[in-house]
Amino acid sequence: MTGTLAPTQPLTAADRCDRCGAQAYVRVVLNSGGELLFCAHHMRKHDDSIRKIASEIQDETSRLHEAPATPAEDER
């Protein structure tokens, strides 16, 4: 069954896509027990194939649409 992982460690800038090395926003836990990391582009590209072999998917691609934090007045 494919779904969202229970609360787990968030992906960080150090987590890189296994396909291209870009920042990973998706963690895929495979039915076989392994784990793959993907950038948003490669997850979209291989979505159908990945879902067939995944037991769970942690998708943080929504973070790509967040506005960056702006410094407070006293930090400028």
C-alpha positions as CSV (number, residue, x, y, z in Angstrom):
1,M,0.0,0.0,0.0
2,T,1.4,3.4,-1.0
3,G,0.8,6.3,1.3
4,T,2.4,9.0,3.4
5,L,4.9,8.1,6.1
6,A,4.0,8.7,9.7
7,P,5.9,11.6,11.1
8,T,9.5,11.1,10.3
9,Q,12.7,13.1,9.9
10,P,12.1,15.9,7.4
11,L,14.3,15.9,4.3
12,T,17.1,18.5,4.4
13,A,19.4,20.3,1.9
14,A,21.9,17.5,2.5
15,D,19.5,14.9,1.1
16,R,20.2,14.6,-2.6
17,C,18.2,13.0,-5.5
18,D,19.5,9.5,-6.3
19,R,19.0,10.3,-10.0
20,C,20.6,13.7,-10.5
21,G,22.0,15.0,-7.2
22,A,19.6,17.9,-6.8
23,Q,18.0,18.5,-3.5
24,A,15.6,15.7,-2.6
25,Y,12.0,16.5,-1.7
26,V,10.6,12.9,-1.8
27,R,11.7,9.8,0.1
28,V,10.5,6.5,-1.2
29,V,10.6,3.4,1.0
30,L,10.6,0.4,-1.3
31,N,8.6,-2.9,-0.7
32,S,12.0,-4.6,-0.6
33,G,13.1,-2.4,2.3
34,G,15.4,0.0,0.5
35,E,15.0,3.7,0.3
36,L,15.3,6.2,-2.6
37,L,15.4,9.9,-2.7
38,F,14.1,12.0,-5.6
39,C,13.9,15.7,-6.6
40,A,10.4,16.8,-7.6
41,H,11.2,16.6,-11.3
42,H,12.4,12.9,-11.1
43,M,9.5,11.9,-8.9
44,R,7.0,13.4,-11.4
45,K,8.9,11.7,-14.3
46,H,8.8,8.2,-12.7
47,D,5.7,8.5,-10.5
48,D,3.8,5.6,-11.9
49,S,6.7,3.2,-11.8
50,I,7.8,4.3,-8.3
51,R,4.3,3.8,-6.8
52,K,4.2,0.2,-8.0
53,I,7.3,-0.7,-6.0
54,A,6.9,1.7,-3.0
55,S,5.5,0.8,0.4
56,E,5.5,4.4,1.6
57,I,6.2,7.8,0.1
58,Q,7.2,11.0,2.1
59,D,6.4,13.9,-0.3
60,E,7.7,17.3,0.8
61,T,7.4,19.0,-2.6
62,S,4.9,21.5,-1.2
63,R,8.0,23.1,0.4
64,L,9.0,24.3,-3.0
65,H,6.0,26.8,-3.0
66,E,6.7,28.3,0.4
67,A,7.9,31.9,0.6
68,P,11.4,32.3,1.9
69,A,11.7,33.8,5.4
70,T,12.5,37.5,5.5
71,P,14.9,38.9,8.0
72,A,13.4,40.8,10.9
73,E,14.0,44.6,11.0
74,D,16.8,44.2,13.6
75,E,18.6,41.6,11.5
76,R,19.1,43.8,8.5
